Amino acid sequence: MPEPTHKLKIALLGCGQIADAHLSQIARIDSVEVVAVCDVHEDLAYQAAARFNVPKTYTNLDRMISEVRPDVVHITTPAHTHADLSIKLLNAGCHVYVEKPFTLDATESASVLAAVEFSNRSICVGHDQLFDPMWLRCRDWIQRGLIGKVGHIESILGYPIAGNFGALVAANPNHSVRKLPGGLFQNTISHPLYRITDLMDEDQPKIIGGWHTQPEYDFPTEMQLSFQGRTQSASLTFSTHIPPQRITRVYGSKGSLEIDIDAQTIRLNKIAKLPGAFAKLEVSWQHLRNASWNFANNCWRFAKADIHYFAGMKGLFETFYGSIQNGTDPPIPPHQIHRVTQLMDRIFDHCREQDGTSRINNVSTTPNQEVSKCL
Ligand SMILES: NC(=O)c1ccc[n+]([C@@H]2O[C@H](COP(=O)([O-])OP(=O)(O)OC[C@H]3O[C@@H](n4cnc5c(N)ncnc54)[C@H](O)[C@@H]3O)[C@@H](O)[C@H]2O)c1
């Protein structure tokens, strides 16, 4: 592969909670440099720049674009701003990395993807767990046929609402997340959902299930869904009752995989070949071998200081930058981005239908009216 001739100039827009993860993962990539950060709050931009040695700070996006001419801009602002900012940046000639959720709905998503076509720039969405080392291994093992044809996927997200972010959302009925069409879920379920769509071919599976509310809250906090396709099925659980965890189980015709992104482990269960009681020994032996492999792998990575919570982000950034430098396809195809957004729309419509509400909270204005006030 030819060496890129110059370092890509990266700028970051939105210096809140997730910005630090972006800046620290970008810092691990040699082929790029962060040239500027921008936030409507000057102090946040200034502090992020100071923490990560970024040379320039801005509170005005137009000024940042005209003065530093970034090749790529990372959008790390709240969801309701993603579509307008993406379109503006694409039309200004920048490639765009936008955090999940891509947009508020599929209509916005279609507009952004049309701007991608029109501008001839690239876009990437923050589906970073697909580039986590354990997920890459899972895909490799599936492609090598280790579990046969995938028939069912089980995707779990543990999200205690008493955590730092959940508590803020719960305490403030006017929090921007509470105003999203899918509320708390819109800000979070893309992760467990794209872990399903990455392995499920069916575009329009039937949706069963819904959301419900823990008694002490006044907005939906739990979600259990099943997706039924013709040859594949899946389930998604979002629970605030369990500790933080990102677990996926993939069941195939010859065995199954369990991927635990937090523990950085992957477990392969093959259908036992030995008969009767011998099978019980064979399966436990498999578990022992798996555990030894995971232990050795994590010890090795620990020794190299190579265990990072946002490792998937670095992998996705690197692949996206490489695709720009080499003129190849972006790591997450636009139709997959749109597909997840469409499915989220269907999920929220379905959940609202199930509990008979027209929207997720009691605010009477439409989400877009609410959102436009924040822009
Ligand atoms: N990939 C992940 O695991 C992950 C984790 C957390 C958040 N996120 C996503 O990242 C996005 C940001 O979340 P957050 O928790 O960091 O939000 P945040 O509210 O902490 O930070 C957002 C920042 O954007 C700034 N901002 C808002 N509008 C702006 C504009 N028009 N121009 C410039 N700055 C603007 C705000 O002042 C704020 O500092 C959301 O879409 C969220 O879902 C992703």
The ligand as an ORCA input file, in Angstrom:
! r2SCAN-3c Opt
* xyz 0 1
  N     -19.674      5.929     20.581
  C     -20.023      5.980     21.844
  O     -19.853      5.038     22.598
  C     -20.665      7.244     22.373
  C     -20.633      7.509     23.748
  C     -21.231      8.702     24.204
  C     -21.847      9.570     23.314
  N     -21.879      9.249     21.986
  C     -22.572     10.143     21.034
  O     -21.799     11.322     20.853
  C     -22.651     12.447     20.631
  C     -22.310     13.505     21.664
  O     -22.592     12.985     22.952
  P     -21.929     13.615     24.283
  O     -22.408     12.740     25.374
  O     -20.490     13.853     24.089
  O     -22.715     15.003     24.335
  P     -22.340     16.283     25.236
  O     -23.620     17.000     25.427
  O     -21.533     15.897     26.409
  O     -21.374     17.125     24.273
  C     -21.829     17.729     23.096
  C     -21.036     19.008     22.889
  O     -21.404     19.544     21.624
  C     -21.497     20.963     21.759
  N     -22.368     21.449     20.694
  C     -23.702     21.270     20.556
  N     -24.133     21.817     19.400
  C     -23.047     22.353     18.788
  C     -22.850     23.056     17.564
  N     -23.863     23.291     16.727
  N     -21.583     23.462     17.265
  C     -20.542     23.195     18.107
  N     -20.686     22.556     19.292
  C     -21.914     22.128     19.615
  C     -22.034     21.176     23.162
  O     -21.715     22.483     23.641
  C     -21.315     20.078     23.942
  O     -20.100     20.531     24.488
  C     -24.096     11.919     20.731
  O     -24.588     11.670     19.455
  C     -23.931     10.620     21.527
  O     -24.929      9.659     21.254
  C     -21.284      8.137     21.508
*
